[in-house]
C-alpha cells in the first residue's frame, strides 16, 4: 500500500507542475486570441471597405470601357470593314460585342442591378441597331456600306445607344464618393 501511495505522490509531483503549465499556457493563449479578435474587429473594417471600394471602382472602370468599346462610332473605327462583305462585317461586329460583353460579365457583381440593366440594354440597343441596318442592306453590299448606314443613323439620332448607360454608371460611381 505504501508503494502505491508513493507512486501516486510521484505522479502528482510530475503531473501537477505540467497541469499548472498547460493551464497557464491556455490562459495566455486565450487572452492573446481575444486581443487579436478585438484588433481584427476594429482594423479590417476600414481596410475591407477600402479594398472593396477599390474592386468596385475597377469593375466600374471596366464597364465604362466596355460601353465605350461597343459604342457604334468606336466599334466601327476599331473593327475595320475594308475587304469584308456586309454579312461578314455584320458577323464580326456582333462577335466583337459578344466577346466584350462576355469578358466583362462578372463585373455585375459589384454594380447595382439597375446599373447592370442599363449596360445590358445598351448592348441590346447596339446589337439591334446593327441588325436593323444590316437587314436594310441590298444583296451584295460591302462592309463599308453597312458601316456608312450605321453612322448615318447615328448622325440623325444625335445620341448613341450607350450614352444613357454611360451616364447612369458615372452617376453611380459618383455616389461612391
C-alpha positions in Angstrom: 0.0 0.0 0.0 2.9 2.3 0.9 4.3 1.6 -2.6 1.0 2.7 -4.2 0.9 5.9 -2.2 4.5 6.7 -3.0 3.7 6.1 -6.7 0.7 8.4 -6.6 2.7 11.1 -4.9 5.4 10.8 -7.5 2.8 11.1 -10.3 1.3 14.2 -8.6 4.8 15.7 -8.3 5.2 15.4 -12.1 1.6 16.0 -13.2 0.8 19.0 -11.0 3.5 21.2 -12.5 2.6 20.1 -16.0 -1.1 20.8 -15.4 -0.3 24.2 -14.0 1.9 24.9 -17.0 -0.8 23.8 -19.5 -3.4 25.8 -17.6 -1.3 28.9 -17.7 -0.4 28.5 -21.3 -4.1 28.0 -22.2 -5.0 31.2 -20.2 -2.3 33.2 -22.1 -3.3 31.9 -25.5 -6.9 32.7 -24.8 -6.1 36.3 -23.8 -3.9 36.6 -26.9 -6.7 35.4 -29.2 -9.2 37.7 -27.5 -6.9 40.6 -28.2 -6.3 39.6 -31.8 -10.1 39.3 -32.3 -10.6 42.8 -30.9 -7.8 44.2 -33.2 -9.2 42.3 -36.2 -12.7 43.6 -35.4 -11.5 47.2 -35.2 -9.0 47.4 -38.1 -10.3 45.4 -41.1 -13.5 47.4 -41.2 -11.7 50.3 -42.9 -9.3 48.1 -44.8 -12.1 45.9 -46.0 -14.2 48.7 -47.2 -11.2 50.4 -48.9 -10.4 47.1 -50.6 -14.0 46.6 -51.7 -14.2 50.2 -52.9 -11.1 49.7 -55.0 -12.5 46.5 -56.5 -15.8 48.2 -57.2 -14.1 51.1 -58.9 -12.1 48.7 -61.1 -15.4 47.0 -62.0 -17.0 50.3 -63.0 -13.9 51.2 -65.0 -14.1 48.0 -66.9 -17.8 48.6 -67.6 -17.2 52.1 -68.8 -14.5 50.7 -71.1 -16.9 48.0 -72.3 -19.6 50.7 -73.1 -17.0 52.9 -74.8 -15.8 49.9 -76.9 -19.3 48.9 -78.1 -20.3 52.5 -78.8 -21.0 52.2 -82.5 -18.7 55.0 -83.6 -15.8 53.5 -81.6 -16.7 50.0 -82.6 -16.7 50.8 -86.3 -13.4 52.6 -86.1 -11.8 49.7 -84.2 -13.2 46.9 -86.4 -12.3 47.8 -89.9 -14.7 46.9 -92.7 -12.4 47.0 -95.7 -12.4 43.9 -97.8 -15.4 42.4 -96.0 -18.9 41.8 -97.3 -21.8 43.2 -95.4 -22.7 39.8 -94.0 -19.1 39.2 -92.9 -18.8 42.6 -91.3 -22.2 42.2 -89.6 -20.9 38.9 -88.1 -17.6 40.4 -87.0 -19.3 43.4 -85.3 -21.8 41.1 -83.4 -18.9 38.8 -82.4 -16.9 41.7 -81.1 -19.8 43.0 -79.0 -20.5 39.5 -77.6 -16.8 39.0 -76.7 -16.5 42.3 -75.0 -19.7 41.7 -73.0 -18.8 38.1 -72.0 -15.3 39.3 -71.0 -16.9 41.8 -68.5 -20.0 40.0 -67.4 -18.6 39.2 -63.9 -18.4 42.9 -63.1 -22.1 42.9 -62.5 -21.4 41.5 -59.0 -20.0 44.9 -58.0 -22.7 47.1 -59.5 -26.3 47.8 -58.7 -29.0 45.8 -60.5 -30.2 49.0 -62.1 -26.8 49.9 -63.5 -26.2 46.4 -64.9 -29.6 46.5 -66.6 -28.6 49.8 -68.2 -25.5 48.1 -69.5 -27.4 45.1 -70.9 -30.0 47.4 -72.5 -27.2 49.4 -74.1 -25.6 46.3 -75.5 -29.0 45.1 -76.9 -29.7 48.5 -78.4 -26.3 48.4 -80.2 -27.0 44.9 -81.5 -30.5 45.9 -82.6 -29.1 48.9 -84.5 -26.5 46.8 -86.3 -29.1 44.1 -87.1 -31.7 46.7 -88.4 -29.1 48.4 -90.6 -27.8 45.1 -91.9 -31.4 44.0 -92.8 -31.8 47.2 -94.9 -28.7 46.4 -96.9 -29.1 45.2 -100.5 -27.8 41.9 -101.8 -24.0 42.1 -102.4 -23.4 45.1 -100.2 -19.9 45.7 -98.8 -18.9 46.1 -95.2 -18.2 49.7 -95.8 -21.8 50.2 -96.9 -23.0 48.8 -93.6 -20.7 51.0 -91.7 -21.9 54.1 -93.5 -25.6 53.2 -92.8 -24.9 52.8 -89.1 -23.0 56.1 -89.0 -25.7 57.9 -90.9 -28.3 56.6 -88.5 -26.2 57.8 -85.5 -25.9 61.2 -87.1 -29.6 61.6 -87.5 -30.3 60.4 -83.9 -27.7 62.6 -82.3 -27.2 60.1 -79.4 -25.6 56.8 -79.4 -27.2 53.7 -77.8 -24.7 53.6 -75.0 -24.9 57.2 -73.8 -27.7 56.6 -71.3 -25.9 53.6 -69.7 -22.6 55.5 -69.5 -24.3 58.4 -67.8 -26.1 56.1 -65.3 -22.8 54.2 -64.5 -21.0 57.5 -64.0 -23.7 58.8 -61.6 -23.4 55.5 -59.6 -19.7 55.9 -59.4 -20.1 59.5 -58.1 -22.4 58.2 -55.3 -19.5 56.1 -54.0 -17.7 59.3 -53.0 
